Amino acid sequence: MSTRTLQQIIRGVATSDGAGVKLRRSIGAQPGLRLDPFLMLDEFGTENPDDYIAGFPPHPHRGFETVTYMIDGHMRHEDHMGNVGELKSGGVQWMTAGRGVIHSEMPQQESGRMRGFQLWINLPANEKMKPAAYRDIPAAEIPQVDLPDGGSVKVIAGSVQIGGQRTAGPINPTPDTLATDPLYLDITLPAGGSFTQPVHAGYNAFAYVYEGSVTIDGKAVPQYSAGVLGDGEQVTLQAGDAGVRAVLIAARPLHEPVVQYGPFVMNTREEIEQALADYRNGTLAA
């Protein structure tokens, strides 16, 4: 099997979003740093409530999916249709904005650590205007597979095969059921440990390091950075001297034009103008 190499390092850039939540943005920090179909990856992580307490008040989305992985903390999601979801430590919300949703994501804690990720995944043109949908996945539904060297892998989307046994995550798509066919793993390795994962040839992939460091094909990816991978059929992550925690994310590219205006992601400028008009007149998510 051909092995993927490290092609680019995108360091996380300190920024803020919502009502002032501090975070690091790597994928999508600039339009040229997207990785089809990934539009953006934000990492948030702090024990200072001033950095997160204001949360993300009501705001719109259209044309893509958001995947929120809460490693530590508690947020509540509410939307204009009356849906309410509690996102707690270890849980995931997979939201398909589709035609449109207006929602909020607000902290349900006044102290303690809040840490996690939000990933934006583009939708193909023929799915951008479908109805909004949600999948709230508690930690208990996300399998964790122990590795022979003492590490572990949490399987959020896709699957892993260890010792001849295949373990699928709660989001276990195929190209026929979810156009981007994503893989999303949270990997923990001890110092010097390694992990090899098959990745479909032709899919775009990256590893984001949020603790420690990792080496891919002899090249180091430092903490708070996304390592963009070249093509191939598998990737091997080798932990540094302090071990590593990283997410490995891959998906089938869409090869479609991307026109983005803030929380709206469409294929043409005219579609963006229509989204803005729909938001102004209250029909964005009608």
KAVENQUI-V874815 format. One line per field, one symbol per residue. ss: DSSP state (@ for helix, = for strand, . for the rest). A space follows every 50 residues. Layout:
# KAVENQUI-V874815
ss: ???
This chain:
# KAVENQUI-V874815
ss: ..=..======.=====...=====.....@@@.=..=========..@@ @....=======.=========.======....=====..======.... =======......=========..@@@.....=====.@@@..===.... .======.====..====..=...........=======....=====.. ..==============..===...=====....================= ==......===..===..@@@@@@@@@@@@@.....
